[in-house]
């Protein structure tokens, strides 16, 4: 579904809810809004839904559990609930926003998601009575950021971005590939030496590079390599998203990857949010739909 509309929302961007409805339509209250004239559905998550028995959460495998609508009695597949279940059939993308905790007039865009299945959960309704609530399993899809190799190529001639950014993947495409391979080989070897079973999932584009298992424990490793000694690297929006929602996720940064003495720094999901500063270095630019018809040949 990603890229199927003329409207691009940026992950992390904050929008005023009233302005979204002024532009696109849809119900101005509630967690599910179904604008009639645009190919997407708005899903709003936030603390305010808890008073009606709604409890949204992420699973360890990166699936977003989103509670359907309906304040009284068992939830049914009507209105917004039907719109979520049938969104692929109806060619409607699910655009998910998180309500600001301090000012509920504002929404932070999380990203586009896709319905995979649903389940029923016992939960209280607005009156505190037990009822069957629909819980949708949503999987994040797509990304607004280019592939990291494309970003690296675009920055190849930019030189040193900052003093702290030296060696952070801003070289030639070929050099960056060598750095990445060396970093992955180093991390794989270190984990295998510690008794882990390591499997590469790079080709599957799941948001990390290595799946590691030891006993009943599993870890999802996203590996980044640098030529220099600084922890400074290129990371895509999809990789950032996974680092923040996957409880098994570890970001492994290998500095001086091409030297005889590389070093590995590992960050958990909580540490990634606290210790890593994200700085935008590229944007996807797209002509707004209202101006496309005015293009001159």
N, C-alpha and C positions, 0 to 999 in steps of 0.2 A: 504493500500500500504506500510505502514511503516514496515521495516524489510524484504521487498520483494527482496532486492538486497544484493550483497556482499559488497557494498560500504557504509560506514557510515560517514556522515557529522555531525559535532558537532555544535549545535546552539551557536552563538556568535563567533565561530572561523572565522578568517580572512584568505582568500585564494587569491592567485594571479591568476587572470583570465587566463593568458596565460598558467600557469601550469595545470589548470583544463582542458583546451582544448588539451594540449599536451598529457594528460593522457586519456581523455575520448572522444575527438573529438568534433564535433559540430561547429556551426557558431561562429566565434570569434568576430563578431560585432553584435550590436542590442540587444534588450531586451529578445528575445526568442531564445534559442539555442537547437537544436534537434539532439543530438548525435545518430548515427544510430545503434551502436553496444552495447549500454548499456540501461537498462530499466528505464531511467528517462529523463526528460526534464528540462533544466535550464531556470529559469525565473529571469531576472535581473530588479530590480527596483531602481530608483534613480533620482536625479534632472536633469540629462542630457536629460531625455526623454521629459521634459517640452517644449523644443524648437520644438518638433514635435506634440505637443498637448496631450501628455500622462500625466495623472495625477492620480497617485495611492494613495489610502488612506484606513484607517481602519474605519469601522462603529462602532457604539456604542455597537453592539452585537458581536464584535470580528470577523467580516467577512472582508477579505481583498479584496478590489476592485482593480483589475489589468487591465489596459488598454491594448488591443491587439495591434498587429503590423500593419504597413501600414502608410506611410508618406504622400501619396497623395490620395485624393478622399475617398469615403466610404470604410470602412474596410470590408473585406470579409473572409469567413471561408476557408482559404487556408493556406498552410505552417504552421507557428507557431500557428496561431489562431486555425486551425483545430487540431493541436497536443494537445492543451490545452483542447478543447472541448471533444476530443475522448480519453483522456489519460487513463481513466479507461478501456475502451474497448480494448485499445492497450497495457494494462498492463505496462504503463509508469508512474512512480511517478513524481510529480511536485516538484522540489527542488528550493526553492526561496532564492535568494541572494540580498543583498542591496549594491549598489555601494558606495565605500568610497567617502565622499564629498571632501576630500582634494586630494586624489590620486585615480583616477578612474581605475587604473590598479588592484586595490584590491577590493575584495568582501567579505562582512560579511554574513555568512549563517544565515538565519532567521528560516528555518525549512521546513518540508514537508507540502504541502497543497493539497487540493482536490477540483476539480471543482464541484460546486453545480448547478449553473445556470449562465445565462448571460443576459445583457440588452444592449440597444443602447443609446448612449448619443451624443448630439450635441456638437462638439468640433472643434477647428481649426486644419487644417493640417499644414504641414511645410510651405506652402505658405500663411497661414493665412486665407484660404478659409474654410467656414463651411462645415462640413461633418458628417456622422454618424460613431461614434467610438464604437467598441465593448468593453464592460466593463464586465470582468469575475468576478463572485463572488466565492472567494476561501475560504475554511474553513481549518484552521490548523488541522492537524491530528497527532496522535501519540506523543511520547516523547522518548528521548534517556536516560532518567533517570529512575531508578527503582522506584517502588512504595515507598512512604515515610515509610510505615511500614517495608518494606524489608530493607531499609537503616537503620532504627532505630535498627533492629535486628542485622545487620552487625556491628553496632557501639556499641552494648550493652556492650561488654567487653573492649571497648577502654577507658572507664573512662572519666574523664574530658578533653575535647578537649583543652580548654583554660580557664583561670580564668573568662573571660567574658562569656564563653559558659556554665557555670554550670547551670544545670536545663533546658537546651534547648532541651529536648526531647531525651537525650542520655542515658536513663535508659532502663529498661526491656520493652519488647513489651506490656505486660499487664499493666504496670504502664503508659506507653505512651498512651494507649487506654483510661485509666481512666482520664488522664490529658486532652486529646482531647475532651472527652464527657463532662467533667466539663466545659471546655472553651466554647464549643458550647452552652450548656445549659445556661451559664451565659450571653453570648452575645444575645441569643434568648430572654431571659427574659428582658434584658435591653432595647432592641428595642421594644418589645411588650409593655413595660411600657410607652414608648414614643409614643405609638399609631400606630406603624407599624404592618402590617400583615406579618408574617414570615413563609416561607415555606422551608423545607429542600430539597436540591437537591444533597445531598452527593452521593447517589447511581447512579446518572446520569453521574458522572465524567465529568462535564462541566467546571472545572477549579475553582470552588468556592463551598462553603458549603451551604449558606443560600441566598435565594432570598427574599428581603424585599420590601414591597410596602406601600406607604401612599399617597392617592390621585392619582395624575398622576406621582408621583416620584417613581423610582425604584432603588434599590441598590443591588449589588452582593457582598456578604461578604465571604471572605476566612478567616476562623478562625484558629488561631494557639494558642496553650497553652504551658506554661512552668511551671515547678515545682518551680523554683527559681524566683528571682526578676528581672533578666536580660531579655531584649528583644533579645533572641537568639533562633532560631528554625530551624527545617528542612523544606525545601520547594522543591517541584519537579520542573523540567524544565517546565512542562505544566502549573503549578500554577504561576511561574514567568512570563511566556509568557502572561497569562491572566491578571496578575496584571499590565502589561505594555501596553496592547492594549485595554483593556475594559474600556471605559470611566465611566462606572457605578461601577467599581470595588473598593472595600475597603478591605484592609488587617487589620483584627482585631486581636491583640495579647493580650492574657490574661495571665498575670504573676501571679505566686503563685496560680495557678488554683485550687489546692486541699486544700487550706487554707480557713479559714473563711473570709479573707479579700483580695480577688483577685482584680487586677487592669486591666483595659482595655486600650490599646493604639491603636488608629485607624490611618491608613495611606491611603491617596488617591493615585491615580495612579501617580501623579506628585511627591508626597512625598516619595513614595516607591523608585523611581529611585534616589532621592536625599539623602535620609536618611538611606536606608538599604544597607549594604555592603554584597554582595554575595561572598561566598567562597566555592570552589568545595570540596566536601568531599567524593565523590564516582564517579567512571567512569564505563561505559560499555566497556569492552574489547572484541574485536572480531578479529579473525584471518583474515588477508587480503586474498582475493580470490586467488592471485597468489601463496600463500604458502599452500593452502589447499591440492593441489594435491601431495605435498611433504610429507604429514603426514605419519609417520611410524606406522605400526600396531604393 
